Structure formats: C-alpha cells, structure tokens
C-alpha cells in the first residue's frame, strides 16, 4: 500500500520525519518496503517564462522560444501548439533526465537551430497523460523556483507491505492509529459530516442474498458535476499509484484508500428499477469496468437491477452503469459483503481489485453509515448537487466481541514485563475498550483479534519486539541427540560435494508453464496460479535449471555449472531430487589446442557418480542402462541404477527437441539424481571403521576381451568383480579399441592378499574365474 507523508498527516499530528516514521512502522509490524520522494526526479526542472516565440525558419510546426528560468534567456526549439510569449511553464535544462521520455537533455541542433533544453508537458514529467501541449502555470508563478517545490511534489511516499491479517491497515487512517499508539504522534479525530437528505432516493434498494450481502446502505445525489478532481485529491491518488479518472470515481477510490471502506457509484440514469443484492444466475454475464466480460454462476453475489447485472458484489462494478463526464445523478453504494464469498468469487473469475483485497480480509462492519456520510460529503463539496435521504437496508454482522484480560499473560506468553497501566494505555490507544477491569471489547475494525494471546501480541508489538529478552532454553542433561534427519544430512552432504566440484547453487521456481511441463507428463496443476507461466508444479528440475543456464549464457558467461536441490511433483507424491546442468565451455581456449572444449556426457556421468557417492549410494554396485527416456539424446545419455526397477539417476545430453522447447543452450548437458531412491544404510551405527591398512602389497593383472558390440563395459566390469569378491578389490577399464576380430576392452584387476601372499596357483585360479565370468556374457579373452 502506498501513501504520501502529507496524506498520513491528515490523520496523524506528528513532527517526525519520513525516515523516523518508516522505522517506527516496521518496528510495529507494518513493514516499509521503501520511502520514495518524487521530487528528486524533478529536481532540475524550474518554473520559466517564455519571453518571446518566433517561427522556426526551417519548420512550420516549430517555434524558437526565448525562455527565462531565472538564469537569463535560453534558446529552446519547441513544437507545442500552446507555446507563446508571456506564458509560464516548466523548463528542463541540458543534462536533465526526462522520465516520461526516457532521455537526457543535451544541447542539440534542430533543423539548423540550436536548442538548449526543453519546455515540458505533463506526460513528459509523468504527472499525468496530457500531452497536447506544454504545462501552463499561473501567471504569478515565481520564475526560477524549482517546479517540484512550486507544485508541492516534495512529499515522501511510503510503500508499506500489509500482512493479510491487518485489514484495518488497508486504509491510511488505520496506519495512523497504529503510529499514534506507538508514540509517533497523536491521532486526529475523524470528521463525519452530517448530511441533511432531501426526499427519498429515486432508486430503491433490496437484499435477496442475505448471506452474501447482509447490509446495503445507499443514497442518491442529484445535480452533480462530474469534472476533474481537485489537485490535492489527484496528488494523493497518484502517490498511491492510482490514475485519476473523474471526480466521482476518484472520490470513491480516495475513501477506500483513506479509510479502508470500498464503495461504488452508479449513474442513476442507467439503472432500471431498484438495485438488488442477489445471487447471480448460472451463465449470467457482466461487462466489468476493466472492459472484460465475466460469466457468473449462482455461488456469486451481484448487484443488479431489473434488466442486468451492474456490479460483481464487492469486487468490481459494471461498465453499463459506470459514471462518466455526462453523469448528473448518482446512486451511491456502501455495502458489507461476506469475505469468504468474495474470495471464492475472485478466485473463480481470476479477478482482483482493490475492493476485493479489502473485503476478503474483512472491512469494518460498523463503518457503513459513517462511510456513506463521508463519501456523500466529499461529493457534495467537490461535485455539488443535492443528497437524498439515506436508505439503510439490512443489518451488518455484529462486531461486539469481548476477551478476558489478564496483564500477567504478557510476561507469560510474550516474555516482556510491561506494567498493567501501560498495557491498558496501549490497548485503549488502539481502539480497545475496557468494559470492566478483566474484560476487553475488541474494536469492530479488528477481525484478527479473537483471543487473549492476540492482546499480548498487540502490547508486544507496540512496546517493541526488540524489548523481548534473549532467554536460552533449558538444556536437558546428557549428550544431545542429533536433530537432523537422514534426508537432511544427505542434502547437506550433496550440497557441499557439488560446491567442491565447482557448481553454483540455483533456486528456481517450483511452478512452471504448461509448455515447459508437457514433455515430462505433469501431474500437479495449480487451481489458482500466480500467472499463466506458473500453472504446473514441476515434474522435473530441468526446465528451471535450463532457463537459469540460458540467462547466464545470454549475459556473457562462458561456462555454466549449476545444481539445485529441490522437489519434483509426480503422481505418487513429492520426490527430493538433485538437478545438474552444464552449458558453455568446459575449459577455456589455451595455447595447446587454440580452441575451447564443450561439456559432454562423461562430464555429467562423473559429476553424478561423485554426488551419488556423497549421498551414500552404493556406487560400486551401480549398473548403467542406456535408455534414459524420451527427453534425453539417444546414444548420449544413460541411467544409473541398482537394477532396472531402482533407478538412482539419469544423465547425458538433453534431447534437441526438449532443448528447443525450453529455449535452452544447444547441446545442454544435464543430470538428475533421485534422492528418495537411494537405499538407506543397513546399519544405524555411524561410527567410522578402524583404519587397518593391508599388510601385503596388492597384485594387478590385466585382461583384454573381445566383446559383443551391445555389451556394456559396466556389465562386464561388474561380472569381473563378482568372480572373486574376497580377492578382487578393484576393476578399472583402461583401454578400448577396434580390432579386426571386434571390439576390445581391457581391464586392470587389483587383487589384495590377506594374511599371506598369493601363490601362482591361486592367481591362476582367480584368472580362470574372471575369464569364465566374461565368457558367460559372450566375451572371450583376446589372443
């Protein structure tokens, strides 16, 4: 929520600076995301007088002006039709940045005539949309004065993040009330005008959907002039990020932002019969003020007349009865709508608005009549006209809630020792009332307070959470037990190992678009997505990592290694996963080759194996399966598993089709490790085994086999290792080449003797078992 300092001071009598108020707001739970001063961007611009205006010698639509901004005449070429001698406007000198045009002024030659700056329009200074001519100020505007000071733009603007439970702070007055309670000033009394109505309104009000709209107050105002809002009102709306539209619309928006009370104004001439709060009919449509048509159903509350729907209750009005320049009679609506109904309707329609934001959090049910009076009073003051009597239909929900108060709870629950008198003073300043010494009545604008703990919270945040002492918890006797789960320990080990391998950690969205998710058979869809690009819970980490790699490459990174530890969302639940991507160059150009080298499938395999080992997987028992799936490049990818049904990882080059779909770098290398598939260790004893190096030297023997073309080297390696599990401690492939007889694979086998050295007979027996194991797979010893 945004608002200016001067606006806040309409409710808060304070001499505190903007920075001091921002710090105090954050301290009491109203987090200030920023304090901006619009005048800073307009500092170079000054009030200037046009001394003369001559026709440009080379262009019929241009004039050559002589401008005085307090420092003597300056020559300016100007194309505005209203530029003339004697007028006063706004001048930007060379070097000034024009925010509306996104350019920095400089001395320039325009059609052969030098121009030293420019006279500015409203749109060029981002003060509005007008661009028909340059700004024209009053004749008595002081020449040479900074324009921001003259236009009273030197007004800091707060940007405050309001938590969903603080509906009362969705208006400037609610924030002022909190600041006053915190000692930052004094809350000014709220002026509610006494509007004398003349006669009954020409349009009646009726409620048929009591559950969705229990109260509907309204009145007519005849003979209004719906012109332009006064400057003070426009400035406040602009500080809140609102675009001024017309006086009546601006007044309804102002009351909503100022007091947290949404309202609506209908053009009375466009309403046929009475206004009725009822359930929508299935298939009924309404053209809303955002110029979009919405199809309604019978779970939604609407305001309609005898002919059509005019308002999606509590969310947005309709175009058919909207006020315009020609509106002379208006019918005002100040109603209470059920918060849950509003939230469900907004979700179904995918429609958000400032009114919905407030109604679904819970507006003050006791502020309907006063809100109507304030709204009417502003319209009469600004637009003129005559008000009718008010129609008060229905009864808003009761907001009378009482809570037991015991001052000792603040110390028991909050850890702060606050005297009872000070606690009472704080609660009274926030609008609470003491009906008796032990009972507190909750104000109608605080739907979030419903128990004694909430009273403690109110006292604690106003006193200051920094006053809560740091008290260590009592330590239980004995040795502390580990608190991290096995899954947490595995993730920590993998994260450290990936960092040691030179990877940078990435954190990407768990939501992705339908196009990105389609190749992975998505299972989880979001009913109320943040945007169209975030409708699917990711079935793979690769789309997010591919996008991160692409952004890094686009910004000039020559080599990208990224990893992420996150969750995949599949039909059978959430799956903890490690994702890896490689993009760009694996090493830079050097004097040896003269060119850089890219990543390949073996880079991915090495990284995946290293991280699996860090995660505690039995790497020595892994098998390689060549079919990694449709999303991987055939022949340049594989899977690792403890069998075809227990796959621990996939790795390799991503399929070109998927690379194109993800708009990823060409030849993207990636890997995924499925942490949930890694078997838990059989023993819970985490003690490290005693180091006992072998007493005898190991023996190595080399074996070369002619193998079938479709036999995987890892399969043969595992068979060799299993030939004698007691003696063979390591098997390593060290050679591969094509012979006239077929494909040759050579392995180095390490044999470790136990308490005595191997005899030749024992070595021969082991060798025979190795050859026999290889022959079972179709391999034969090379001659």
C-alpha positions in Angstrom: 0.0 0.0 0.0 1.3 3.4 -0.9 0.5 6.9 0.5 2.3 10.2 1.0 3.5 11.8 4.2 1.1 14.8 3.8 -1.8 12.3 3.5 -0.7 10.5 6.6 -0.6 13.8 8.5 -4.3 14.4 7.7 -4.9 11.7 10.4 -1.7 11.9 12.5 -0.5 15.0 14.2 3.3 14.5 14.1 6.6 16.3 13.6 8.5 13.1 12.9 10.5 12.8 9.7 9.5 10.3 6.9 12.5 8.1 7.8 11.6 8.1 11.5 8.0 7.1 10.7 9.1 4.4 8.4 11.4 2.9 11.0 8.6 3.0 13.6 6.1 1.4 11.2 8.4 -1.5 10.5 9.0 -1.9 14.3 5.3 -2.4 15.0 4.7 -4.9 12.2 3.9 -2.6 9.2 6.9 -3.4 7.0 8.0 -0.4 5.0 9.5 -1.6 1.7 10.6 1.8 0.6 10.3 5.6 1.0 10.4 7.5 -2.3 10.5 11.2 -3.0 9.0 12.0 -6.4 10.6 15.5 -6.3 14.1 14.0 -6.6 13.5 13.0 -10.2 12.2 16.5 -11.0 14.9 18.5 -9.2 16.5 20.0 -12.3 13.2 21.4 -13.7 12.3 25.0 -12.9 9.4 27.4 -13.4 10.2 29.5 -16.5 8.7 32.4 -18.5 8.6 32.4 -22.3 10.0 35.8 -23.2 9.4 35.5 -27.0 8.2 33.0 -29.5 9.3 33.2 -33.2 8.5 30.9 -36.1 11.3 28.4 -36.9 12.9 29.4 -40.2 13.0 25.7 -41.5 9.8 24.2 -40.0 6.3 25.4 -40.0 5.2 23.5 -36.9 8.2 24.5 -34.7 8.9 27.7 -32.8 12.1 29.2 -31.4 11.5 30.4 -27.9 13.5 32.6 -25.6 13.0 31.2 -22.1 14.0 32.7 -18.7 14.3 30.1 -15.9 15.9 32.6 -13.5 19.4 32.5 -15.1 18.8 34.6 -18.1 17.4 33.9 -21.6 17.9 30.5 -23.1 17.0 29.5 -26.7 14.6 26.5 -27.0 13.1 24.9 -30.0 9.5 23.9 -29.2 6.7 22.2 -31.2 3.9 22.6 -28.6 0.9 24.4 -30.1 0.2 26.4 -26.9 3.7 27.8 -26.6 3.6 31.7 -26.8 5.3 34.7 -25.4 4.4 35.6 -21.9 3.2 32.2 -20.7 4.8 30.4 -17.7 5.7 26.8 -17.9 8.3 24.2 -16.8 11.8 24.2 -18.3 14.3 21.4 -18.3 17.9 22.4 -18.9 20.6 20.4 -20.7 21.7 17.4 -18.5 18.2 16.9 -17.0 16.7 13.4 -17.3 13.1 13.5 -18.7 11.3 10.5 -17.0 8.3 10.4 -19.3 10.5 10.3 -22.5 13.4 8.3 -21.0 16.0 10.6 -22.3 18.6 13.0 -21.0 18.5 16.5 -22.5 21.6 18.0 -24.2 22.4 20.9 -26.4 21.1 19.9 -29.8 20.6 21.4 -33.3 17.0 21.0 -34.5 16.6 21.8 -38.2 19.6 24.1 -38.2 18.7 26.0 -34.9 20.4 25.4 -31.6 18.1 24.3 -28.7 19.4 24.4 -25.1 16.8 22.3 -23.2 13.0 21.9 -23.5 9.7 23.1 -22.2 7.9 20.1 -20.8 4.4 18.6 -20.9 2.5 16.8 -18.2 3.2 13.4 -19.6 6.9 14.1 -20.1 7.2 14.7 -16.3 5.0 11.6 -15.6 2.4 13.8 -13.8 -0.5 12.6 -16.0 -1.4 11.6 -19.5 -1.9 15.1 -21.1 0.4 15.7 -24.0 -1.4 18.2 -26.2 0.9 21.0 -25.2 3.4 22.1 -22.6 2.5 22.7 -18.9 0.9 26.2 -18.4 1.2 27.6 -14.9 -0.5 30.5 -13.3 0.7 34.0 -14.3 2.0 34.7 -10.8 4.1 31.5 -10.6 7.6 32.6 -9.3 10.1 32.3 -12.2 13.3 30.3 -11.2 11.6 28.3 -8.4 12.1 24.5 -8.6 9.0 23.1 -10.1 8.7 20.3 -7.5 8.6 22.9 -4.7 6.0 25.1 -6.5 3.8 22.1 -7.3 4.1 20.7 -3.8 5.6 17.5 -5.1 8.2 17.3 -2.4 6.2 14.8 -0.5 7.7 11.4 0.5 5.7 8.4 -0.4 5.7 5.2 1.8 5.4 1.8 0.3 4.1 -0.5 3.1 3.6 -4.3 3.0 0.4 -5.0 4.8 0.0 -8.6 6.1 -3.3 -10.3 5.3 -4.5 -10.3 8.9 -4.3 -6.5 9.2 -7.4 -5.4 7.3 -7.6 -2.3 9.4 -4.4 -1.0 8.0 -5.6 -1.2 4.4 -6.5 2.5 4.9 -4.2 5.4 5.8 -6.2 6.1 9.0 -5.5 2.6 10.3 -1.8 3.1 9.9 -2.0 6.5 11.6 -3.8 4.8 14.5 -1.0 2.3 15.0 1.6 5.0 14.8 -0.2 7.1 17.4 -0.4 4.1 19.7 3.4 3.7 19.2 4.0 7.2 20.3 4.8 8.7 16.9 2.1 11.3 17.1 -1.5 12.0 18.0 -4.4 10.6 16.1 -6.7 13.3 14.9 -10.5 12.9 15.3 -12.3 11.7 12.3 -14.8 14.2 10.9 -18.1 12.7 9.8 -20.3 15.3 8.1 -24.0 15.5 9.0 -25.7 15.3 5.6 -29.3 16.5 5.5 -31.1 14.4 3.0 -33.9 15.8 0.9 -36.6 13.3 0.0 -36.3 9.6 -0.8 -33.9 8.4 -3.5 -35.4 7.7 -6.9 -33.8 4.2 -6.9 -34.8 1.6 -4.3 -32.5 -1.0 -2.6 -33.4 -4.6 -1.8 -31.4 -7.6 -0.5 -32.3 -11.1 -1.6 -28.9 -12.7 -0.8 -28.6 -12.0 2.9 -25.7 -14.4 3.4 -23.6 -12.8 0.7 -24.6 -9.2 1.3 -26.2 -8.7 4.8 -26.2 -4.9 4.6 -26.6 -2.5 1.7 -26.7 1.3 2.5 -27.1 3.9 -0.2 -28.4 7.3 -1.2 -28.8 9.4 -4.4 -27.0 12.7 -5.1 -28.8 14.8 -7.8 -27.3 17.6 -10.0 -23.6 16.7 -9.7 -20.9 18.0 -12.0 -18.5 15.1 -12.7 -15.5 17.1 -13.8 -11.8 16.9 -12.9 -10.8 16.2 -9.3 -9.1 18.9 -7.3 -5.3 18.9 -7.3 -5.0 17.7 -3.7 -7.1 14.7 -4.5 -5.2 13.9 -7.7 -1.8 14.1 -5.9 -2.9 11.7 -3.2 -4.2 9.2 -5.6 -1.1 9.4 -7.7 1.1 8.9 -4.6 -0.9 5.6 -4.1 -0.3 4.5 -7.7 -3.8 5.3 -8.8 -4.7 7.1 -12.1 -7.2 10.0 -11.6 -10.3 9.3 -13.8 -13.1 11.7 -12.8 -14.2 13.4 -9.7 -16.8 10.9 -8.5 -14.7 7.8 -9.3 -11.7 9.5 -7.7 -13.7 10.2 -4.5 -14.8 6.6 -4.2 -11.2 5.4 -4.6 -10.0 8.0 -2.1 -12.4 6.9 0.6 -11.3 3.3 0.0 -7.6 4.1 0.3 -8.1 6.7 3.1 -10.4 4.8 5.4 -10.4 1.2 4.0 -14.0 1.5 3.0 -14.8 0.4 -0.6 -17.9 1.9 -2.2 -19.4 2.3 -5.6 -21.3 5.0 -7.6 -23.9 4.2 -10.3 -25.1 6.6 -12.9 -28.7 6.8 -11.8 -29.9 7.4 -15.4 -28.6 4.0 -16.4 -30.3 2.0 -13.7 -33.7 0.4 -14.4 -35.8 -0.1 -11.3 -34.4 -1.0 -7.8 -30.8 -2.2 -7.1 -31.0 -5.7 -5.7 -28.2 -7.7 -4.0 -28.9 -11.2 -5.1 -27.2 -14.4 -6.3 -26.1 -14.5 -9.9 -27.8 -16.8 -12.2 -25.8 -19.5 -13.9 -24.5 -18.2 -17.2 -25.3 -14.6 -16.5 -22.7 -12.2 -17.8 -21.4 -8.7 -16.9 -19.1 -6.3 -18.7 -16.9 -5.1 -15.9 -15.1 -1.7 -15.7 -11.9 -3.3 -16.8 -13.7 -3.8 -20.2 -13.7 -7.6 -19.8 -16.8 -9.8 -19.8 -17.3 -12.3 -17.0 -19.6 -15.3 -16.9 -21.1 -15.8 -13.4 -22.7 -18.7 -11.5 -25.1 -19.0 -8.6 -22.4 -19.0 -6.0 -21.6 -15.3 -6.6 -23.3 -12.2 -5.2 -24.1 -9.4 -7.6 -25.9 -6.0 -7.6 -28.4 -5.9 -10.4 -31.5 -4.0 -11.5 -34.5 -5.3 -13.4 -32.5 -5.5 -16.7 -29.0 -6.6 -16.0 -26.1 -7.1 -13.6 -24.3 -3.9 -12.7 -21.7 -5.0 -10.1 -19.8 -8.1 -9.1 -20.5 -7.6 -5.5 -17.5 -6.3 -3.6 -15.1 -6.8 -6.4 -15.8 -4.6 -9.5 -18.6 -2.5 -10.9 -20.1 -2.9 -14.4 -19.4 -0.8 -17.5 -23.2 -0.4 -18.2 -23.9 1.8 -15.2 -20.5 3.5 -14.8 -20.4 7.2 -14.2 -18.9 9.4 -17.0 -18.5 13.1 -17.9 -22.2 13.4 -18.6 -23.4 11.9 -15.3 -25.6 14.3 -13.3 -27.3 12.0 -10.9 -25.6 9.2 -9.0 -26.7 6.4 -6.7 -24.1 5.5 -4.0 -23.5 2.0 -2.6 -21.8 1.3 0.7 -22.4 -2.4 1.5 -20.9 -5.3 3.5 -20.1 -8.5 1.6 -19.2 -11.8 3.1 -15.4 -12.2 3.0 -15.3 -15.9 2.1 -17.9 -15.3 -0.8 -15.7 -12.5 -2.1 -12.6 -14.6 -2.0 -14.2 -17.6 -3.8 -15.8 -15.4 -6.5 -12.5 -13.6 -7.2 -10.7 -16.9 -7.5 -13.3 -18.4 -9.9 -13.2 -15.4 -12.1 -9.5 -14.7 -11.8 -10.4 -11.1 -11.0 -8.5 -9.0 -8.5 -9.2 -5.4 -7.4 -8.5 -3.1 -4.5 -12.1 -3.6 -3.3 -11.7 -7.4 -3.3 -8.4 -7.1 -1.4 -10.2 -5.3 1.4 -13.5 -7.1 1.5 -11.9 -10.6 1.6 -9.8 -9.6 4.6 -12.8 -8.1 6.4 -13.8 -4.4 6.3 -15.2 -2.7 9.4 -18.9 -3.8 9.6 -19.7 -0.9 11.9 -18.5 1.8 9.4 -21.2 1.7 6.8 -23.4 4.7 7.8 -20.4 6.9 8.6 -18.7 5.8 5.5 -21.7 6.7 3.4 -21.8 10.2 5.1 -18.2 10.9 4.4 -18.5 9.7 0.8 -21.6 11.9 0.3 -20.0 14.9 1.9 -16.9 14.8 -0.4 -19.2 14.5 -3.5 -21.2 17.5 -2.4 -18.1 19.5 -1.6 -16.3 18.7 -4.9 -19.2 18.0 -7.4 -22.0 19.9 -5.9 -25.6 18.6 -6.1 -28.2 17.7 -3.5 -28.3 14.5 -1.5 -31.4 12.4 -0.8 -32.2 10.6 2.4 -30.1 7.5 3.1 -31.5 4.0 2.7 -30.2 1.6 5.3 -31.2 -1.9 4.2 -30.2 -4.9 6.2 -28.0 -5.4 9.3 -24.2 -5.7 9.2 -22.8 -8.6 11.2 -22.3 -8.0 14.9 -18.8 -7.0 15.7 -19.2 -6.9 19.5 -16.5 -9.3 20.9 -15.2 -9.4 24.4 -11.9 -11.0 25.6 -10.7 -11.8 29.1 -7.8 -9.6 30.0 -5.1 -10.6 32.5 -1.9 -8.4 32.4 0.3 -11.3 33.6 -0.1 -13.0 30.2 2.2 -10.5 28.5 5.1 -11.8 30.6 4.0 -15.4 30.4 3.5 -15.5 26.6 5.5 -12.6 25.3 8.4 -12.5 27.7 8.1 -8.8 28.3 7.3 -7.3 31.8 5.0 -4.4 31.0 3.2 -2.6 33.8 -0.6 -3.1 33.7 -1.3 0.7 33.3 0.9 0.8 30.2 -0.8 -2.2 28.7 -4.2 -0.6 29.2 -3.0 2.7 27.7 -1.7 0.8 24.6 -4.9 -1.1 24.1 -7.1 2.0 24.6 -5.0 3.9 22.0 -5.6 1.1 19.5 -9.3 1.4 20.0 -10.0 -1.4 22.5 -12.4 -0.7 25.4 -12.4 -2.0 29.0 -16.0 -2.9 29.9 -14.7 -3.9 33.3 -11.2 -4.5 34.8 -10.9 -8.0 33.4 -12.7 -7.7 30.1 -11.7 -6.0 26.8 -14.1 -5.2 24.0 -12.5 -5.6 20.6 -13.0 -2.7 18.1 -15.1 -3.5 15.0 -12.2 -2.9 12.6 -10.0 -5.7 14.1 -11.3 -9.0 12.8 -7.9 -10.6 13.5 -8.2 -10.3 17.3 -10.2 -13.1 18.9 -8.3 -14.4 22.0 -6.1 -13.4 25.0 -2.9 -14.2 23.0 -3.8 -11.5 20.5 -3.9 -8.9 23.2 -0.4 -9.9 24.2 0.7 -9.6 20.6 -0.8 -6.0 20.4 1.1 -5.0 23.6 4.3 -6.7 22.5 4.5 -5.1 19.0 3.8 -1.6 20.3 6.3 -1.9 23.1 8.7 -3.4 20.6 9.8 -6.9 19.8 13.4 -5.8 20.4 12.4 -5.5 24.1 11.9 -9.2 24.3 15.0 -10.6 26.2 17.0 -13.4 24.8 16.5 -16.3 27.1 18.2 -19.6 26.4 16.2 -22.7 26.7 17.0 -25.1 29.5 19.5 -27.8 28.4 18.5 -31.3 29.0 21.1 -33.4 30.9 23.2 -35.8 29.0 24.6 -35.8 25.4 22.4 -34.0 22.9 20.9 -36.2 20.3 21.2 -35.3 16.6 18.2 -33.4 15.3 18.8 -33.6 11.5 17.1 -36.4 9.7 18.8 -38.7 7.3 17.3 -36.8 4.3 18.6 -33.5 5.7 22.1 -34.9 6.2 22.1 -36.3 2.7 21.1 -33.0 1.2 23.9 -31.2 3.2 26.5 -33.7 2.0 25.4 -33.4 -1.6 25.3 -29.6 -1.4 28.9 -29.5 -0.1 30.1 -32.0 -2.7 28.5 -30.1 -5.6 30.2 -26.9 -4.4 33.6 -28.6 -4.2 33.1 -29.8 -7.8 32.7 -26.2 -8.9 28.9 -26.0 -9.2 26.9 -22.9 -8.3 23.7 -23.5 -6.5 20.5 -22.3 -8.1 17.0 -21.9 -6.6 14.3 -21.9 -9.3 10.5 -21.8 -9.2 8.5 -24.9 -8.2 5.9 -23.6 -10.7 6.4 -23.8 -14.4 4.2 -23.2 -17.5 2.3 -25.9 -19.4 4.6 -25.8 -22.4 7.7 -26.4 -20.2 6.0 -29.2 -18.3 4.4 -31.0 -21.2 7.4 -33.2 -22.1 7.5 -34.5 -18.5 3.9 -35.7 -18.1 2.8 -33.2 -15.4 0.6 -34.5 -12.6 0.0 -31.5 -10.3 -1.9 -28.4 -11.6 -2.4 -25.2 -9.6 -6.1 -24.2 -9.3 -5.3 -20.5 -8.6 -2.0 -19.9 -10.3 0.0 -16.7 -9.9 0.3 -16.4 -13.7 -0.1 -18.5 -16.8 3.6 -19.2 -16.7 3.2 -20.8 -13.2 0.3 -23.2 -13.6 2.1 -26.6 -13.1 4.1 -27.9 -10.2 7.3 -29.0 -11.8 7.7 -32.7 -12.6 11.4 -32.1 -13.3 14.1 -29.7 -12.2 15.5 -29.4 -15.7 13.2 -26.6 -17.0 14.1 -24.2 -14.3 17.8 -25.0 -14.4 17.8 -24.8 -18.3 16.3 -21.4 -18.0 18.9 -20.3 -15.5 21.7 -21.6 -17.7 20.3 -19.8 -20.7 20.1 -16.5 -18.8 23.7 -16.8 -17.7 24.9 -17.6 -21.2 22.9 -14.7 -22.6 24.7 -12.3 -20.1 28.1 -13.4 -21.2 29.0 -16.3 -19.0 31.4 -18.6 -20.9 31.0 -21.6 -18.7 27.9 -22.5 -16.5 27.7 -25.3 -14.0 24.5 -25.2 -11.9 22.9 -27.5 -9.4 19.7 -27.4 -7.4 18.3 -29.5 -4.6 14.5 -29.4 -4.7 11.3 -31.4 -5.2 9.7 -32.9 -8.2 5.9 -33.3 -8.1 4.7 -36.6 -9.5 1.5 -38.5 -9.4 2.7 -40.5 -6.4 4.0 -37.5 -4.4 6.9 -35.2 -3.9 10.3 -36.5 -4.8 13.5 -35.0 -3.4 15.9 -34.5 -6.4 19.2 -33.1 -7.3 19.4 -31.4 -10.7 22.6 -30.5 -12.7 23.2 -28.6 -15.9 26.3 -27.8 -17.9 26.4 -25.2 -20.6 29.1 -23.3 -22.5 32.7 -24.3 -22.4 34.2 -26.9 -20.1 37.6 -25.2 -20.3 38.7 -22.0 -21.9 40.9 -21.7 -25.0 44.6 -22.5 -24.4 47.9 -22.4 -26.2 47.8 -26.2 -26.6 44.6 -26.5 -28.8 43.8 -22.9 -29.6 40.1 -23.5 -29.1 37.7 -24.2 -26.2 36.0 -27.5 -25.5 32.4 -28.1 -24.6 30.9 -30.4 -22.0 29.9 -34.0 -22.8 28.1 -36.9 -21.4 31.1 -38.0 -19.4 31.3 -34.7 -17.5 27.7 -35.4 -16.4 28.5 -39.0 -15.5 31.5 -38.1 -13.4 29.5 -35.4 -11.5 26.5 -37.7 -10.9 28.7 -40.5 -9.6 30.5 -38.1 -7.3 27.3 -36.8 -5.8 25.8 -40.2 -5.5 28.8 -41.3 -3.5 28.5 -38.2 -1.3 24.8 -39.1 -0.8 25.8 -42.6 0.5 24.7 -44.6 -2.6 26.5 -48.0 -3.2 28.3 -46.6 -6.3 30.3 -49.9 -6.8 27.0 -51.8 -7.4 25.5 -49.4 -9.9 24.5 -50.6 -13.3 24.4 -48.4 -16.5 21.2 -48.5 -18.6 21.4 -46.9 -22.0 17.7 -45.9 -22.3 17.4 -42.7 -20.3 14.0 -41.8 -21.7 12.4 -39.6 -24.4 13.8 -36.4 -23.0 17.4 -37.4 -23.4 19.6 -37.7 -26.5 19.7 -41.4 -27.6 23.3 -42.7 -27.5 24.5 -39.7 -25.5 22.7 -40.4 -22.2 22.1 -43.2 -19.7 20.6 -44.1 -16.3 22.3 -45.4 -13.2 20.5 -47.9 -11.0 20.7 -50.9 -8.7 18.6 -52.8 -11.3 16.0 -51.8 -13.8 13.5 -51.1 -11.1 15.7 -49.0 -8.8 17.0 -46.0 -10.9 19.1 -43.6 -8.9 20.0 -41.1 -11.6 19.7 -40.0 -15.3 22.4 -38.1 -17.1 23.7 -37.1 -20.5 22.8 -34.7 -23.3 19.3 -33.3 -23.3 17.3 -34.2 -26.4 17.4 -31.4 -29.1 13.6 -31.4 -29.1 13.5 -30.6 -25.4 16.3 -28.1 -25.8 14.3 -26.2 -28.4 11.1 -26.4 -26.2 12.9 -24.9 -23.2 14.8 -22.4 -25.3 18.0 -23.7 -23.7 21.6 -23.5 -24.9 22.4 -26.0 -27.7 24.0 -29.3 -26.6 22.8 -28.8 -23.0 24.3 -31.5 -20.7 22.3 -32.3 -17.6 21.7 -34.9 -14.8 19.1 -35.7 -12.2 19.7 -37.7 -9.0 16.6 -39.2 -7.3 17.5 -38.9 -3.6 14.4 -40.8 -2.5 15.6 -43.9 -4.5 18.9 -44.2 -2.7 18.6 -47.0 -0.2 19.3 -46.3 3.5 22.3 -47.8 5.0 21.7 -51.2 6.7 23.5 -50.2 9.9 22.5 -47.3 12.1 26.0 -47.2 13.6 27.6 -44.1 12.1 31.0 -44.7 13.8 33.9 -44.8 11.3 35.5 -48.2 11.0 39.0 -48.6 12.4 41.7 -47.9 9.9 43.6 -51.1 9.2 45.8 -50.9 6.1 46.7 -54.3 4.5 50.0 -55.8 5.4 50.8 -57.1 1.9 51.1 -55.3 -1.4 48.3 -55.7 -3.9 48.7 -57.5 -7.2 47.4 -56.3 -10.5 46.6 -58.3 -13.6 45.4 -57.0 -17.0 42.7 -58.8 -19.0 41.7 -57.9 -22.6 38.5 -59.3 -24.0 36.8 -59.2 -27.4 33.2 -58.4 -26.5 29.9 -58.2 -28.4 29.1 -54.7 -29.7 26.0 -54.5 -27.5 27.7 -55.4 -24.2 28.1 -52.5 -21.8 31.6 -52.1 -20.3 30.0 -51.7 -16.8 28.2 -55.0 -17.1 31.5 -56.8 -17.9 33.2 -54.9 -15.1 30.6 -56.0 -12.6 31.0 -59.6 -13.7 34.7 -59.5 -13.3 34.4 -58.0 -9.8 31.9 -60.8 -8.9 34.3 -63.5 -10.0 36.0 -63.5 -6.6 34.6 -60.9 -4.2 37.2 -61.8 -1.5 40.3 -61.3 -3.6 39.3 -58.7 -6.2 39.2 -55.2 -4.7 39.1 -53.0 -7.8 38.4 -53.3 -11.5 39.2 -50.4 -13.9 38.6 -50.1 -17.7 41.8 -48.6 -19.2 41.6 -49.4 -22.9 39.1 -49.6 -25.8 39.8 -50.1 -29.5 38.5 -51.7 -32.6 40.3 -54.9 -33.8 39.7 -57.0 -36.9 38.1 -59.5 -34.6 35.8 -57.0 -32.9 35.6 -54.5 -30.1 38.4 -54.9 -27.5 38.0 -53.8 -23.8 41.0 -54.1 -21.4 40.6 -54.1 -17.7 43.1 -53.7 -14.8 42.1 -56.0 -12.0 43.5 -55.4 -8.4 43.9 -58.4 -6.1 44.6 -57.9 -2.4 46.1 -60.8 -0.5 45.1 -61.3 3.1 47.4 -62.8 5.7 49.7 -64.4 3.1 50.8 -63.7 -0.4 49.1 -65.3 -3.4 50.7 -68.4 -4.9 50.8 -68.8 -8.7 48.2 -71.5 -8.4 45.8 -69.1 -6.6 46.4 -66.3 -9.1 45.8 -68.7 -12.0 42.5 -69.9 -10.3 41.3 -66.3 -9.9 42.2 -65.5 -13.5 40.3 -68.6 -14.7 37.2 -67.5 -12.8 37.5 -64.0 -14.3 37.7 -65.4 -17.9 34.8 -67.8 -17.2 32.6 -64.9 -15.9 33.4 -62.9 -19.0 32.6 -65.8 -21.3 29.1 -66.1 -19.8 28.4 -62.7 -21.2 29.7 -63.6 -24.7 33.2 -62.1 -24.2 36.4 -64.0 -25.0 40.0 -63.5 -23.9 41.9 -61.7 -26.6 44.8 -63.6 -28.0 
